[in-house]
Amino acid sequence: MSSYYPRTKDLTRTRKSLTDSPPSSPSATDKNYRHERLSRYDSSGESATDKPLGRTSSYTRRETRLAALTRQEQDSTAKDYKKMYAEALHENERLKSRLQDSKQELAKIRSQLEKITQRHDRISERSSILESEKREKQALEKRVSDMEEEVKILTELKSDNQRLKDENGALIRVISKLSK
């Protein structure tokens, strides 16, 4: 009987620790409690405390308990992975949305930049056209002033030519009078 007493005390301590400690999730505590209750009974329905304890049965119970704990950890880990995966998908979608918005904004800014560049080009073309027109105008004004000078010189030459013709005619008359 003395060998059974510590085990019963141990089970009571285990039950107390399970009920006293706050469970991480209600389903995990229920599974532990059910697992411990089932591990105390063998397949025939007899209580394990009714039979003499052997190394094999305690080893099996221990392995069963460890397997149950491992399953619980795997379940919680799987849930954590699912949660993390869902969060990662949500974050991915949010980032994709932000990327799409950024791409649209970039396209908008590029089009604005292109328009401004075209305006600047037109303005620079206009200014270059204006400069070339100014140069042409200056060249034409210079040419006009040169032509005016030439016209002035030509009129002077014409007047000189006319004067010389008149003098020549007068001289011819004088010579013709003298020769008579």
Disulfide bonds with the S-S distance in Angstrom:
none
